[in-house]
Amino acid sequence: MNHIELGKVGEDYAANYLSRKGFQIVDRNYRFGKLEIDIICTHENKLVFIEVKTRNSIALGSPYLSVTPHKQRQIIKVSNRYIIENNRTEEVRFDIVSIIYNSKKQELEHIVDAFYPIA
């Protein structure tokens, strides 16, 4: 499985997990220019933007470590566009779903409030 296929499998795995946990998915793969947010949902009266990172091993470290400050700024930029475009008024939260997915192991870590928008 190449990295694009692995990413799609990971996003589906994350979406199923979130749905089982009571999250209402409102959008997936929302794009603004070349930037994208993987999953947008509501949970406990909040609008939650979720970045999904999937790897087939931890050889390069936990997947969530690739959500750098630069990547966080990109996610915040796209989320601002989404909020304006869709007239959303809820409080916002940014989560990361970090997944190790291979034939021997499927491990998911959900990091709530993984980062905060910086003014």
MDTraj code that builds the backbone (N, CA, C; nanometers):
import mdtraj as md
import numpy as np

residues = "MET ASN HIS ILE GLU LEU GLY LYS VAL GLY GLU ASP TYR ALA ALA ASN TYR LEU SER ARG LYS GLY PHE GLN ILE VAL ASP ARG ASN TYR ARG PHE GLY LYS LEU GLU ILE ASP ILE ILE CYS THR HIS GLU ASN LYS LEU VAL PHE ILE GLU VAL LYS THR ARG ASN SER ILE ALA LEU GLY SER PRO TYR LEU SER VAL THR PRO HIS LYS GLN ARG GLN ILE ILE LYS VAL SER ASN ARG TYR ILE ILE GLU ASN ASN ARG THR GLU GLU VAL ARG PHE ASP ILE VAL SER ILE ILE TYR ASN SER LYS LYS GLN GLU LEU GLU HIS ILE VAL ASP ALA PHE TYR PRO ILE ALA".split()
xyz = np.array([
    [0.0859, -0.1176, 0.0000],
    [0.0000, 0.0000, 0.0000],
    [0.0904, 0.1236, 0.0000],
    [0.0662, 0.2159, -0.0944],
    [0.1466, 0.3384, -0.0974],
    [0.0966, 0.4386, 0.0076],
    [0.1682, 0.5500, 0.0228],
    [0.1333, 0.6441, 0.1307],
    [-0.0019, 0.7117, 0.1094],
    [-0.0441, 0.7309, -0.0151],
    [-0.1758, 0.7910, -0.0406],
    [-0.2868, 0.6941, 0.0007],
    [-0.2711, 0.5679, -0.0353],
    [-0.3697, 0.4664, 0.0045],
    [-0.3723, 0.4505, 0.1560],
    [-0.2544, 0.4507, 0.2176],
    [-0.2459, 0.4390, 0.3631],
    [-0.3157, 0.5577, 0.4304],
    [-0.2969, 0.6776, 0.3762],
    [-0.3636, 0.7957, 0.4306],
    [-0.5147, 0.7852, 0.4230],
    [-0.5663, 0.7348, 0.3112],
    [-0.7113, 0.7184, 0.2940],
    [-0.7654, 0.6145, 0.3919],
    [-0.6947, 0.5026, 0.4059],
    [-0.7350, 0.3998, 0.5024],
    [-0.7364, 0.4585, 0.6431],
    [-0.6336, 0.5348, 0.6768],
    [-0.6268, 0.5970, 0.8087],
    [-0.7407, 0.6943, 0.8332],
    [-0.7742, 0.7760, 0.7329],
    [-0.8846, 0.8712, 0.7488],
    [-1.0174, 0.7989, 0.7686],
    [-1.0396, 0.6916, 0.6943],
    [-1.1626, 0.6129, 0.7124],
    [-1.1665, 0.5492, 0.8510],
    [-1.0540, 0.4971, 0.8953],
    [-1.0423, 0.4356, 1.0279],
    [-1.0726, 0.5401, 1.1360],
    [-1.0162, 0.6594, 1.1197],
    [-1.0402, 0.7681, 1.2155],
    [-1.1869, 0.8111, 1.2150],
    [-1.2454, 0.8249, 1.0961],
    [-1.3864, 0.8670, 1.0864],
    [-1.4778, 0.7661, 1.1552],
    [-1.4519, 0.6373, 1.1368],
    [-1.5325, 0.5347, 1.2035],
    [-1.5171, 0.5426, 1.3550],
    [-1.3955, 0.5607, 1.4008],
    [-1.3689, 0.5753, 1.5440],
    [-1.4450, 0.6957, 1.6014],
    [-1.4323, 0.8104, 1.5332],
    [-1.4977, 0.9326, 1.5809],
    [-1.6492, 0.9173, 1.5842],
    [-1.7055, 0.8568, 1.4820],
    [-1.8512, 0.8346, 1.4778],
    [-1.8954, 0.7486, 1.5958],
    [-1.8195, 0.6442, 1.6262],
    [-1.8536, 0.5576, 1.7401],
    [-1.8440, 0.6338, 1.8722],
    [-1.7598, 0.7368, 1.8780],
    [-1.7430, 0.8166, 1.9997],
    [-1.8431, 0.9320, 2.0090],
    [-1.9366, 0.9409, 1.9144],
    [-2.0405, 1.0431, 1.9218],
    [-2.0117, 1.1706, 1.8451],
    [-1.9057, 1.1748, 1.7684],
    [-1.8762, 1.2912, 1.6851],
    [-1.9675, 1.2868, 1.5625],
    [-2.0183, 1.4030, 1.5238],
    [-2.0993, 1.4139, 1.4030],
    [-2.0118, 1.4720, 1.2924],
    [-1.9794, 1.3915, 1.1942],
    [-1.8926, 1.4379, 1.0860],
    [-1.9733, 1.5252, 0.9916],
    [-1.9239, 1.6483, 0.9691],
    [-1.9935, 1.7423, 0.8808],
    [-1.9215, 1.7617, 0.7485],
    [-1.7919, 1.7286, 0.7439],
    [-1.7185, 1.7426, 0.6179],
    [-1.5896, 1.6620, 0.6267],
    [-1.5431, 1.6182, 0.5105],
    [-1.4147, 1.5486, 0.5020],
    [-1.3372, 1.6042, 0.3842],
    [-1.2066, 1.6118, 0.4014],
    [-1.1166, 1.6570, 0.2960],
    [-1.1562, 1.7942, 0.2409],
    [-1.1857, 1.8868, 0.3314],
    [-1.2196, 2.0245, 0.2922],
    [-1.0930, 2.0937, 0.2440],
    [-1.1005, 2.1508, 0.1245],
    [-0.9835, 2.2137, 0.0633],
    [-1.0006, 2.3642, 0.0481],
    [-0.8895, 2.4338, 0.0679],
    [-0.8787, 2.5766, 0.0407],
    [-0.7438, 2.5945, -0.0269],
    [-0.7478, 2.6152, -0.1583],
    [-0.6234, 2.6172, -0.2345],
    [-0.5602, 2.4792, -0.2287],
    [-0.4328, 2.4753, -0.1919],
    [-0.3621, 2.3481, -0.1802],
    [-0.3700, 2.2896, -0.0395],
    [-0.4346, 2.3619, 0.0511],
    [-0.4435, 2.3187, 0.1899],
    [-0.5700, 2.2366, 0.2122],
    [-0.5652, 2.1488, 0.3117],
    [-0.6782, 2.0597, 0.3365],
    [-0.6914, 2.0287, 0.4849],
    [-0.8168, 2.0120, 0.5268],
    [-0.8458, 1.9592, 0.6601],
    [-0.9094, 1.8229, 0.6389],
    [-0.8588, 1.7224, 0.7107],
    [-0.9029, 1.5856, 0.6888],
    [-1.0472, 1.5619, 0.7306],
    [-1.0819, 1.5974, 0.8541],
    [-1.2167, 1.5719, 0.9063],
    [-1.2628, 1.6938, 0.9851],
    [-1.3860, 1.7353, 0.9589],
    [-1.4494, 1.8430, 1.0360],
    [-1.5756, 1.7830, 1.0968],
    [-1.5920, 1.8013, 1.2265],
    [-1.7092, 1.7443, 1.2921],
    [-1.7538, 1.8333, 1.4080],
    [-1.8675, 1.7976, 1.4619],
    [-1.9150, 1.8644, 1.5828],
    [-1.9145, 1.7611, 1.6956],
    [-1.8852, 1.8114, 1.8149],
    [-1.8845, 1.7263, 1.9338],
    [-1.8973, 1.8162, 2.0555],
    [-1.9945, 1.7859, 2.1382],
    [-2.0183, 1.8620, 2.2612],
    [-2.0258, 2.0121, 2.2326],
    [-2.1055, 2.0481, 2.1338],
    [-2.1310, 2.1869, 2.0937],
    [-2.0069, 2.2606, 2.0450],
    [-1.9053, 2.1880, 2.0015],
    [-1.7848, 2.2497, 1.9458],
    [-1.7672, 2.2044, 1.8011],
    [-1.7052, 2.2903, 1.7232],
    [-1.6654, 2.2562, 1.5872],
    [-1.5214, 2.2064, 1.5977],
    [-1.4992, 2.0817, 1.5570],
    [-1.3691, 2.0183, 1.5765],
    [-1.3032, 1.9923, 1.4411],
    [-1.1835, 2.0462, 1.4250],
    [-1.1030, 2.0239, 1.3050],
    [-0.9998, 1.9170, 1.3406],
    [-0.9974, 1.8107, 1.2607],
    [-0.9136, 1.6966, 1.2951],
    [-0.8143, 1.6665, 1.1830],
    [-0.6888, 1.6639, 1.2205],
    [-0.5812, 1.6226, 1.1305],
    [-0.5520, 1.4758, 1.1604],
    [-0.5540, 1.3935, 1.0554],
    [-0.5270, 1.2506, 1.0701],
    [-0.3887, 1.2224, 1.0126],
    [-0.3048, 1.1584, 1.0907],
    [-0.1718, 1.1185, 1.0453],
    [-0.1593, 0.9680, 1.0628],
    [-0.1256, 0.8998, 0.9527],
    [-0.1171, 0.7538, 0.9537],
    [0.0202, 0.7099, 0.9029],
    [0.0785, 0.6165, 0.9742],
    [0.2038, 0.5541, 0.9317],
    [0.1901, 0.4032, 0.9498],
    [0.2745, 0.3287, 0.8799],
    [0.2676, 0.1834, 0.8955],
    [0.3629, 0.1311, 1.0029],
    [0.4444, 0.2199, 1.0614],
    [0.5309, 0.1823, 1.1729],
    [0.5711, 0.3092, 1.2482],
    [0.6382, 0.2894, 1.3609],
    [0.6863, 0.4051, 1.4367],
    [0.8351, 0.4291, 1.4118],
    [0.8877, 0.3725, 1.3041],
    [1.0295, 0.3892, 1.2719],
    [1.0693, 0.5366, 1.2626],
    [0.9781, 0.6199, 1.2142],
    [1.0047, 0.7639, 1.2036],
    [0.9427, 0.8419, 1.3192],
    [0.8978, 0.7712, 1.4215],
    [0.8335, 0.8356, 1.5359],
    [0.6825, 0.8283, 1.5237],
    [0.6146, 0.8687, 1.6277],
    [0.4678, 0.8681, 1.6273],
    [0.4159, 0.9613, 1.5190],
    [0.3099, 0.9216, 1.4507],
    [0.2576, 1.0034, 1.3407],
    [0.2262, 1.1476, 1.3796],
    [0.1745, 1.1704, 1.5000],
    [0.1350, 1.3056, 1.5399],
    [0.2531, 1.4030, 1.5404],
    [0.3735, 1.3524, 1.5501],
    [0.4906, 1.4402, 1.5522],
    [0.5099, 1.5163, 1.4212],
    [0.4462, 1.4683, 1.3142],
    [0.4589, 1.5373, 1.1853],
    [0.3651, 1.6578, 1.1736],
    [0.2823, 1.6816, 1.2755],
    [0.1968, 1.8010, 1.2753],
    [0.2781, 1.9129, 1.3420],
    [0.3661, 1.9694, 1.2627],
    [0.4598, 2.0725, 1.3076],
    [0.3882, 2.2066, 1.3274],
    [0.4537, 2.3036, 1.3884],
    [0.3931, 2.4372, 1.3979],
    [0.3538, 2.4940, 1.2609],
    [0.4336, 2.4681, 1.1586],
    [0.3987, 2.5140, 1.0235],
    [0.2680, 2.4488, 0.9768],
    [0.2554, 2.3169, 0.9964],
    [0.1335, 2.2448, 0.9578],
    [0.0147, 2.2958, 1.0395],
    [0.0361, 2.3252, 1.1664],
    [-0.0711, 2.3782, 1.2504],
    [-0.1213, 2.5118, 1.1957],
    [-0.0294, 2.5993, 1.1547],
    [-0.0705, 2.7287, 1.0972],
    [-0.1525, 2.7076, 0.9696],
    [-0.1146, 2.6090, 0.8887],
    [-0.1907, 2.5801, 0.7670],
    [-0.3319, 2.5324, 0.8006],
    [-0.3435, 2.4453, 0.8987],
    [-0.4749, 2.3945, 0.9408],
    [-0.5604, 2.5098, 0.9929],
    [-0.5016, 2.5981, 1.0702],
    [-0.5748, 2.7138, 1.1243],
    [-0.6226, 2.8037, 1.0106],
    [-0.5382, 2.8256, 0.9104],
    [-0.5763, 2.9082, 0.7953],
    [-0.6968, 2.8481, 0.7220],
    [-0.6931, 2.7188, 0.6973],
    [-0.8054, 2.6530, 0.6286],
    [-0.9296, 2.6549, 0.7165],
    [-0.9132, 2.6339, 0.8469],
    [-1.0295, 2.6328, 0.9361],
    [-1.0967, 2.7694, 0.9392],
    [-1.0173, 2.8763, 0.9378],
    [-1.0753, 3.0111, 0.9332],
    [-1.1600, 3.0290, 0.8080],
    [-1.1110, 2.9823, 0.6957],
    [-1.1861, 2.9905, 0.5701],
    [-1.3161, 2.9117, 0.5805],
    [-1.3080, 2.7912, 0.6361],
    [-1.4273, 2.7074, 0.6512],
    [-1.5317, 2.7767, 0.7392],
    [-1.4879, 2.8337, 0.8502],
    [-1.5791, 2.9006, 0.9430],
    [-1.6502, 3.0162, 0.8736],
    [-1.5764, 3.0981, 0.8007],
    [-1.6354, 3.2127, 0.7307],
    [-1.7301, 3.1657, 0.6202],
    [-1.6834, 3.0719, 0.5394],
    [-1.7614, 3.0231, 0.4255],
    [-1.8924, 2.9567, 0.4682],
    [-1.8927, 2.8946, 0.5863],
    [-2.0099, 2.8201, 0.6322],
    [-2.0826, 2.8858, 0.7491],
    [-2.0470, 3.0110, 0.7801],
    [-2.1133, 3.0871, 0.8872],
    [-2.1223, 3.0076, 1.0176],
    [-2.0125, 2.9440, 1.0565],
    [-2.0121, 2.8648, 1.1797],
    [-1.9831, 2.9557, 1.2981],
    [-2.0513, 2.9302, 1.4093],
    [-2.0366, 3.0159, 1.5262],
    [-1.9933, 2.9402, 1.6521],
    [-1.9755, 2.8080, 1.6407],
    [-1.9386, 2.7293, 1.7576],
    [-1.7969, 2.7615, 1.8037],
    [-1.7704, 2.7256, 1.9277],
    [-1.6332, 2.7269, 1.9767],
    [-1.5557, 2.6220, 1.8960],
    [-1.4286, 2.6486, 1.8715],
    [-1.3477, 2.5634, 1.7848],
    [-1.2429, 2.4878, 1.8658],
    [-1.2149, 2.3659, 1.8208],
    [-1.1115, 2.2840, 1.8821],
    [-1.0311, 2.2156, 1.7707],
    [-0.9024, 2.1931, 1.7955],
    [-0.8152, 2.1261, 1.6999],
    [-0.7628, 1.9971, 1.7625],
    [-0.7943, 1.8842, 1.7000],
    [-0.7510, 1.7533, 1.7473],
    [-0.6610, 1.6884, 1.6430],
    [-0.5841, 1.5907, 1.6860],
    [-0.5062, 1.5065, 1.5956],
    [-0.5432, 1.3616, 1.6245],
    [-0.5636, 1.2848, 1.5184],
    [-0.5779, 1.1405, 1.5317],
    [-0.4524, 1.0806, 1.4686],
    [-0.3763, 1.0110, 1.5507],
    [-0.2483, 0.9531, 1.5128],
    [-0.2660, 0.8011, 1.5041],
    [-0.2326, 0.7428, 1.3878],
    [-0.2621, 0.6015, 1.3640],
    [-0.1378, 0.5266, 1.3157],
    [-0.1157, 0.4099, 1.3745],
    [-0.0219, 0.3116, 1.3202],
    [-0.1095, 0.2024, 1.2612],
    [-0.0925, 0.1767, 1.1313],
    [-0.1813, 0.0826, 1.0630],
    [-0.0987, -0.0072, 0.9713],
    [-0.0964, -0.1360, 1.0049],
    [-0.0330, -0.2341, 0.9171],
    [-0.1028, -0.3682, 0.9364],
    [-0.0536, -0.4716, 0.8721],
    [-0.1217, -0.6016, 0.8767],
    [-0.1222, -0.6636, 1.0163],
    [-0.0305, -0.6216, 1.1022],
    [-0.0208, -0.6796, 1.2362],
    [-0.0815, -0.5927, 1.3448],
    [-0.0958, -0.4628, 1.3162],
    [-0.1381, -0.3719, 1.4224],
    [-0.2182, -0.2549, 1.3668],
    [-0.3261, -0.2210, 1.4355],
    [-0.4024, -0.1001, 1.4091],
    [-0.4154, -0.0282, 1.5433],
    [-0.3395, 0.0781, 1.5578],
    [-0.3347, 0.1506, 1.6851],
    [-0.3709, 0.2961, 1.6606],
    [-0.4668, 0.3476, 1.7360],
    [-0.5146, 0.4843, 1.7181],
    [-0.4986, 0.5614, 1.8482],
    [-0.4471, 0.6834, 1.8373],
    [-0.4372, 0.7750, 1.9511],
    [-0.5085, 0.9040, 1.9130],
    [-0.6080, 0.9430, 1.9916],
    [-0.6843, 1.0662, 1.9673],
    [-0.6345, 1.1721, 2.0653],
    [-0.5743, 1.2763, 2.0107],
    [-0.5201, 1.3840, 2.0936],
    [-0.6172, 1.5022, 2.0869],
    [-0.6898, 1.5223, 2.1953],
    [-0.7887, 1.6291, 2.2062],
    [-0.7164, 1.7593, 2.2391],
    [-0.7624, 1.8709, 2.1785],
    [-0.6964, 2.0009, 2.2011],
    [-0.5459, 1.9900, 2.1752],
    [-0.5105, 1.9323, 2.0619],
    [-0.3705, 1.9066, 2.0290],
    [-0.2903, 2.0347, 2.0134],
    [-0.3567, 2.1400, 1.9651],
    [-0.2919, 2.2698, 1.9535],
    [-0.3984, 2.3775, 1.9536],
    [-0.3539, 2.5010, 1.9691],
    [-0.4458, 2.6144, 1.9787],
    [-0.4099, 2.7181, 1.8733],
    [-0.5085, 2.7915, 1.8236],
    [-0.4771, 2.8977, 1.7272],
    [-0.3920, 3.0045, 1.7944],
    [-0.2963, 3.0528, 1.7208],
    [-0.2058, 3.1563, 1.7715],
    [-0.2412, 3.2870, 1.7037],
    [-0.2612, 3.3916, 1.7822],
    [-0.3001, 3.5213, 1.7273],
    [-0.1854, 3.5846, 1.6514],
])
top = md.Topology()
chain = top.add_chain()
for i, resn in enumerate(residues, 1):
    res = top.add_residue(resn, chain, resSeq=i)
    for name in ("N", "CA", "C"):
        top.add_atom(name, md.element.get_by_symbol(name[0]), res)
traj = md.Trajectory(xyz[None], top)
